[in-house]
Amino acid sequence: MPLIPEEPQIHESAQGPRATPASGRTAPTPRPVPGPRPAAPSRPGRPGPVRPTPPVQRTPREVAAAKPGPSSAAPATTPQIQLIPASVEGALDAAEEAVDLLLDSGRAPGDVLVITTGEQHPWAAHELSFGETSYWAQHDAGDDVFYTDATVAARVASRPVVVVAVNGGTEAAAASALSLAHSRAGALLIVCGDPQRINSVLGAGV
């Protein structure tokens, strides 16, 4: 509501008597000097305008700190790697012992995957004799330890623990099997074989 301007107060002695008002109209009563006018109340049914709260001023350093950077992304899970020294001939037996220790420590059989780089594990050879459909059905069920070899290991799914028996095969086959096993292991990768050979492969970026 607009404010009403104040009416100047003029003393009669300086200006003379006021003119007689016209008939039928009374002379207006002089208005008192108005004081500070209180804020006008809001109209009924229509709330007055609400001034938005000004945004909090931030320093450039605070703004930079609030911006998410590349480090804010969740880090990728990296499995722990454990090396069990063994000869080429003894790598499969070392892998079997590692599986037994895992099961004895409370790991579920379905948590464990075993990959061989050379000769197939006897269980895998036996199950494949009934056909690949039955063999891979057991893999998909995930109820037991699953054994496979490097030639078909790309088909296997991830499991919490992967055991690799470097029991033969070429250097390229061993490197491929270790790289695949590293990508499939969720928590622990156990490698059984010649330490020098394994470290050379692991040091190449596995």
C-alpha positions as CSV (number, residue, x, y, z in Angstrom):
1,M,0.0,0.0,0.0
2,P,1.6,3.4,-1.0
3,L,2.5,5.7,1.8
4,I,0.4,9.0,2.1
5,P,2.6,12.0,1.9
6,E,2.6,14.2,5.0
7,E,0.5,17.4,4.8
8,P,2.7,20.5,5.6
9,Q,1.7,22.4,8.7
10,I,1.4,26.1,8.1
11,H,0.9,28.5,11.0
12,E,-2.2,30.8,10.6
13,S,-0.4,33.9,11.8
14,A,1.9,33.6,8.8
15,Q,-0.7,32.7,6.2
16,G,-3.8,34.5,7.5
17,P,-7.2,33.0,8.3
18,R,-8.3,30.0,6.3
19,A,-11.1,30.5,3.8
20,T,-14.6,29.7,4.9
21,P,-15.6,26.4,3.4
22,A,-18.4,26.3,0.9
23,S,-21.9,25.6,2.3
24,G,-22.7,22.0,3.1
25,R,-19.1,21.1,3.7
26,T,-17.3,21.3,6.9
27,A,-13.7,22.3,7.2
28,P,-11.3,19.4,7.4
29,T,-9.8,18.8,10.7
30,P,-6.0,19.3,10.6
31,R,-4.2,16.0,10.4
32,P,-1.6,15.2,13.0
33,V,1.9,14.7,11.9
34,P,2.0,11.0,11.1
35,G,4.7,8.9,12.7
36,P,6.5,6.0,11.1
37,R,3.9,3.9,9.3
38,P,3.9,0.3,10.4
39,A,4.2,-2.4,7.7
40,A,0.9,-3.1,5.9
41,P,-0.6,-6.4,7.0
42,S,-1.2,-9.0,4.3
43,R,-4.5,-9.1,2.7
44,P,-6.9,-11.8,3.9
45,G,-6.7,-14.8,1.7
46,R,-3.6,-13.6,-0.2
47,P,-0.3,-14.1,1.6
48,G,2.2,-11.3,1.2
49,P,5.2,-11.9,-0.9
50,V,8.0,-14.0,0.7
51,R,11.5,-12.9,0.0
52,P,13.7,-15.9,-0.7
53,T,16.6,-16.5,1.5
54,P,19.8,-15.4,-0.2
55,P,22.2,-18.3,-1.0
56,V,25.1,-18.9,1.2
57,Q,28.2,-17.3,-0.2
58,R,31.0,-19.8,-0.6
59,T,34.7,-19.1,-1.1
60,P,36.3,-20.5,-4.2
61,R,38.1,-23.1,-2.2
62,E,34.8,-24.3,-0.7
63,V,33.3,-24.5,-4.2
64,A,36.2,-26.5,-5.5
65,A,36.0,-28.9,-2.6
66,A,32.3,-29.4,-3.2
67,K,32.7,-30.4,-6.8
68,P,33.0,-34.2,-7.2
69,G,36.2,-35.3,-8.8
70,P,37.3,-38.5,-10.4
71,S,38.4,-39.9,-7.0
72,S,34.8,-39.8,-5.8
73,A,33.9,-42.9,-7.9
74,A,33.9,-46.2,-6.0
75,P,37.2,-48.0,-6.5
76,A,37.2,-51.2,-8.4
77,T,37.6,-54.4,-6.3
78,T,41.1,-56.0,-6.5
79,P,41.4,-59.6,-5.3
80,Q,44.2,-60.6,-3.0
81,I,46.8,-62.7,-4.7
82,Q,48.4,-65.7,-3.0
83,L,51.2,-67.7,-4.6
84,I,51.8,-71.4,-3.7
85,P,55.2,-72.6,-5.1
86,A,54.9,-75.9,-7.0
87,S,56.4,-77.7,-9.9
88,V,54.5,-78.2,-13.1
89,E,53.8,-81.8,-12.1
90,G,52.8,-80.8,-8.6
91,A,50.7,-77.7,-9.4
92,L,47.4,-79.7,-9.6
93,D,48.0,-81.4,-6.3
94,A,48.8,-78.0,-4.7
95,A,45.6,-76.6,-6.1
96,E,43.6,-79.6,-4.6
97,E,45.2,-78.9,-1.2
98,A,44.3,-75.2,-1.5
99,V,40.7,-76.1,-2.3
100,D,40.5,-78.4,0.7
101,L,41.9,-75.7,3.0
102,L,39.3,-73.2,1.7
103,L,36.4,-75.6,2.3
104,D,37.8,-76.5,5.8
105,S,38.0,-72.7,6.6
106,G,34.3,-72.3,5.9
107,R,34.2,-71.4,2.2
108,A,31.2,-72.7,0.4
109,P,32.0,-75.1,-2.5
110,G,30.1,-72.8,-4.9
111,D,32.5,-70.0,-4.1
112,V,35.5,-71.7,-5.7
113,L,36.6,-72.0,-9.3
114,V,39.7,-74.0,-10.4
115,I,41.4,-73.3,-13.7
116,T,44.2,-75.5,-15.2
117,T,46.6,-74.3,-17.8
118,G,47.7,-77.7,-19.0
119,E,46.1,-81.1,-18.5
120,Q,42.4,-81.0,-17.4
121,H,41.4,-81.8,-13.9
122,P,40.1,-85.4,-13.6
123,W,36.7,-84.1,-12.5
124,A,36.3,-81.8,-15.6
125,A,37.4,-84.6,-17.9
126,H,34.9,-87.0,-16.3
127,E,32.0,-84.5,-16.5
128,L,32.7,-83.5,-20.1
129,S,32.4,-87.2,-21.0
130,F,28.6,-86.8,-20.4
131,G,28.4,-83.8,-22.8
132,E,29.0,-80.1,-22.5
133,T,25.4,-79.4,-21.7
134,S,25.5,-81.3,-18.5
135,Y,29.0,-79.9,-17.7
136,W,28.0,-76.3,-18.0
137,A,24.7,-76.8,-16.3
138,Q,26.7,-77.6,-13.1
139,H,28.7,-74.4,-13.6
140,D,25.5,-72.4,-13.9
141,A,24.0,-74.1,-10.8
142,G,27.0,-72.9,-8.7
143,D,26.5,-75.5,-6.1
144,D,29.9,-77.1,-6.1
145,V,33.6,-76.4,-6.9
146,F,33.9,-76.0,-10.6
147,Y,36.9,-77.2,-12.6
148,T,37.8,-76.0,-16.0
149,D,40.8,-75.4,-18.2
150,A,42.3,-72.4,-19.9
151,T,40.9,-73.2,-23.3
152,V,37.3,-72.7,-22.3
153,A,37.7,-70.7,-19.1
154,A,36.5,-67.5,-20.8
155,R,32.9,-68.8,-20.4
156,V,33.0,-69.1,-16.6
157,A,31.4,-66.5,-14.4
158,S,33.0,-64.7,-11.5
159,R,33.4,-66.4,-8.1
160,P,34.8,-65.2,-4.8
161,V,37.9,-67.4,-5.0
162,V,39.7,-68.6,-8.1
163,V,42.5,-71.2,-7.9
164,V,44.9,-71.5,-10.9
165,A,47.1,-74.6,-11.4
166,V,49.9,-73.7,-13.8
167,N,50.4,-77.4,-14.7
168,G,51.6,-77.0,-18.3
169,G,50.7,-75.2,-21.5
170,T,52.5,-72.4,-23.2
171,E,53.6,-69.1,-21.7
172,A,50.8,-67.5,-23.7
173,A,48.2,-69.9,-22.3
174,A,49.5,-69.4,-18.7
175,A,49.4,-65.6,-19.2
176,S,45.9,-65.7,-20.6
177,A,44.7,-68.0,-17.8
178,L,46.1,-65.8,-15.1
179,S,44.7,-62.6,-16.6
180,L,41.3,-64.2,-16.9
181,A,41.5,-65.6,-13.4
182,H,42.4,-62.2,-12.0
183,S,39.3,-60.7,-13.6
184,R,37.0,-63.5,-12.3
185,A,38.3,-63.6,-8.7
186,G,36.1,-61.5,-6.4
187,A,38.2,-61.7,-3.2
188,L,41.1,-64.1,-3.5
189,L,43.3,-65.4,-6.4
190,I,45.5,-68.4,-5.5
191,V,48.1,-69.4,-8.1
192,C,49.9,-72.7,-7.8
193,G,53.1,-73.2,-9.9
194,D,56.6,-72.1,-10.5
195,P,57.1,-68.7,-8.7
196,Q,59.6,-67.3,-11.3
197,R,57.3,-68.0,-14.1
198,I,54.2,-66.8,-12.3
199,N,55.8,-63.5,-11.2
200,S,57.0,-62.8,-14.7
201,V,53.4,-63.1,-15.9
202,L,51.9,-61.2,-12.9
203,G,54.4,-58.4,-13.4
204,A,53.3,-58.0,-17.0
205,G,50.1,-56.4,-15.9
206,V,47.9,-59.1,-14.5
